[in-house]
Amino acid sequence: GEFSTHKDQYHHVLYFLSGHGVGWLDSDEYEAKAGRAVHIPAGTLHGYRNDSRETMTLLTINIPRDEL
């Protein structure tokens, strides 16, 4: 599956628990895999895609814009 690129008004911290694929932060790509943590500042274009047969599971922490 894929979570298409979008922007949010709050910060995210993503922690990938399973699966393997690619993630996007603005025009940059990163490897989305178990054990990886990613900070996404508010207003940043972002998304991710699972390229494996394994279910992609991740923990998402949302932080209000004015709290960082």
N, C-alpha and C positions, 0 to 999 in steps of 0.2 A: 504494500500500500504506500501511499504518498500523502503527506501533509503539505499542500501546495504553499508557495511563498506568499507571505503576507506581512503586515506590520501591526504591532500592538502598542498601546499607550503605557505599557508597564514592562518592567524588566523580567526576563526569564533566566532561570538556571535549569538546564536539562541534564539529566544523568541517565545514560543509556544502560539498561539492565540486560537486554538480550537483542538479538538480531544484528544485522550488518547492512550498511548502505552508505548513503551520501547525505550530507547536510549542506545548507547554504546560509551564509551570512553576507548580505549584500551581494557582491560579485565574487566572493571567495567560497571555495568548497572545502569541506572537511570530511574525514572518515567518521561515519556514525557507527559506533560499535560498543559492545558491552564494556563498561568500565570508563567510558569517556564522559567528562563533564564539560558543558559548554555554557558560557555566560552570553546572553543576548541582551544588549542594551535596548531600552525603550526606543521605538521608532525605527529599528533596524529591520530591513527586509530579511526574512528567514523562512526556512522550511526544511523538510527532510524526506527521504525516501528509503524504504526497506528493499534491498536488492537480494535478500536471502530467502530461503524457504522457511526459516525459523521466524516465529512471531517477534516483531520488534516491540519491546516493552521499555518504557522510560518513565522516570519520575520528573515531573515538571513543578518547579517552584515559581510562583508569580509574585513579584515585588512591586508595590506602587512606585511610580516614577519619582516621587518626592522623598522616598525613603532610602535612596542610595546616593 
